[in-house]
Amino acid sequence: MLPKDPEAVRAAFLRWTRGDEAAADFLAEIAAIARLADDIVDEDENRQRNVCWLLVRTMTRLPVNPFFIRHAEALAPLINGVIVQWQLSDEWRSSRDALKRQFGFVMREAVGSIVTAVAAICGGYDHAKTTTEDFSNSAMPARERPSKTG
């Protein structure tokens, strides 16, 4: 989960993309799309509105994003993989198999791999690693973060 403050979110996107505005806009669209998809699955309220916004974002905003256009060959298969993992995670979260349920919860966070890929495109391996740690810390509540000593 990203911070609630829109300015903090934008600052994180710009940090993770080394100031590339189009890449930050791409991450903002991906975050909004993921949130909408999750809301559609989990909530009955506003479902039609959410479906419409999901369609607008995926069919009219994402395809014209300059960062996505430049890197579509790398990003499209990655996004496809994230969607597969998200679908399986939703199916597996109610499995009788405890290990499958656990993997389902891990795979639900696969959208973070898009953040890692964008950071790698913008700044290479070291930047991607730093960004992934930063993203994970912002996504994971403090009480759930592993300690540095343990």
C-alpha positions in Angstrom: 0.0 0.0 0.0 1.3 3.4 -0.9 1.2 6.4 1.4 -2.1 8.2 1.7 -0.7 11.6 0.9 -0.8 12.2 -2.9 2.3 14.4 -2.7 4.3 11.7 -0.9 3.2 9.2 -3.5 4.2 11.4 -6.4 7.6 12.1 -4.7 8.1 8.4 -4.3 7.3 7.7 -8.0 9.7 10.5 -9.0 12.4 9.1 -6.7 11.9 5.6 -8.1 12.0 6.8 -11.7 14.9 9.2 -11.2 12.7 12.2 -12.1 11.3 10.7 -15.3 7.8 12.3 -15.3 6.4 9.9 -17.9 7.7 6.9 -15.9 6.2 8.4 -12.7 2.9 8.9 -14.6 3.1 5.2 -15.8 3.5 4.0 -12.2 0.6 6.2 -11.1 -1.6 4.6 -13.7 -0.5 1.1 -12.7 -1.2 1.9 -9.0 -4.7 3.2 -9.9 -5.4 0.2 -12.2 -4.4 -2.2 -9.5 -6.5 -0.4 -6.9 -9.5 -0.4 -9.2 -9.2 -4.1 -10.1 -8.9 -5.0 -6.4 -12.0 -2.9 -5.6 -14.0 -4.5 -8.4 -13.2 -8.0 -7.0 -13.7 -7.1 -3.3 -16.5 -4.6 -3.3 -20.0 -4.5 -4.7 -20.3 -0.7 -4.2 -19.4 1.4 -7.2 -18.6 -1.6 -9.4 -19.9 -0.2 -12.6 -18.0 3.1 -12.1 -14.9 1.2 -11.2 -15.1 -0.9 -14.3 -15.5 2.2 -16.4 -12.5 3.9 -14.8 -10.5 0.6 -15.2 -11.3 0.6 -18.9 -10.5 4.3 -19.4 -7.1 3.8 -17.7 -6.1 0.6 -19.5 -7.5 1.5 -22.9 -7.0 5.3 -23.2 -4.4 6.4 -20.7 -1.8 3.6 -20.5 -1.4 3.1 -24.2 -0.5 6.8 -24.8 2.0 7.1 -21.9 5.4 7.9 -23.5 7.3 5.7 -21.0 5.0 2.8 -21.8 5.3 3.4 -25.5 9.1 3.4 -25.4 9.3 0.3 -23.2 6.2 -1.7 -24.2 8.2 -4.7 -25.4 9.7 -5.1 -21.9 6.7 -4.0 -19.9 3.8 -5.8 -21.6 5.0 -9.4 -20.8 5.8 -8.3 -17.3 2.3 -6.8 -16.8 0.8 -10.0 -18.2 2.7 -12.1 -15.7 1.6 -9.8 -12.9 -2.0 -10.2 -14.0 -1.6 -14.0 -14.0 -0.1 -14.0 -10.5 -2.9 -11.6 -9.3 -5.6 -13.9 -10.6 -4.0 -17.0 -9.1 -3.5 -15.3 -5.8 -7.2 -14.5 -5.7 -8.1 -18.1 -6.5 -5.5 -19.5 -4.0 -6.5 -17.3 -1.0 -9.4 -19.6 -0.3 -7.5 -22.9 -0.9 -7.5 -25.7 1.7 -3.8 -26.0 1.1 -2.0 -23.7 3.6 1.1 -23.4 1.5 -1.0 -22.4 -1.6 -2.8 -19.8 0.5 0.6 -18.4 1.7 1.9 -18.2 -1.9 -1.4 -16.6 -2.9 -0.8 -13.8 -0.5 2.8 -13.3 -1.7 1.8 -13.3 -5.3 -0.9 -10.7 -4.7 2.0 -8.2 -4.3 3.5 -9.1 -7.7 2.6 -5.6 -8.9 5.8 -4.5 -7.1 7.8 -6.2 -9.8 6.6 -3.5 -12.2 8.1 -0.9 -9.8 11.3 -2.8 -9.8 11.4 -3.1 -13.6 10.7 0.6 -14.1 13.4 1.5 -11.6 15.9 -0.8 -13.5 15.0 0.8 -16.8 15.5 4.3 -15.3 18.6 3.6 -13.2 20.0 0.1 -13.5 20.4 -2.7 -11.1 21.5 -0.8 -8.0 18.7 1.8 -8.3 16.2 -1.1 -8.8 17.4 -2.8 -5.7 17.2 0.4 -3.6 13.8 1.2 -5.1 12.5 -2.3 -4.3 13.5 -1.9 -0.7 11.9 1.5 -0.5 8.7 0.3 -2.2 8.6 -2.7 0.1 9.0 -0.5 3.2 6.2 1.8 2.0 4.0 -1.1 1.2 4.6 -3.1 4.4 3.2 -1.9 7.7 6.0 -1.2 10.2 5.0 -4.0 12.5 5.4 -6.6 9.6 8.8 -5.4 8.4 11.6 -7.9 9.1 14.2 -6.5 11.5 17.6 -5.7 10.2 19.2 -7.8 13.0 17.0 -10.9 12.7 
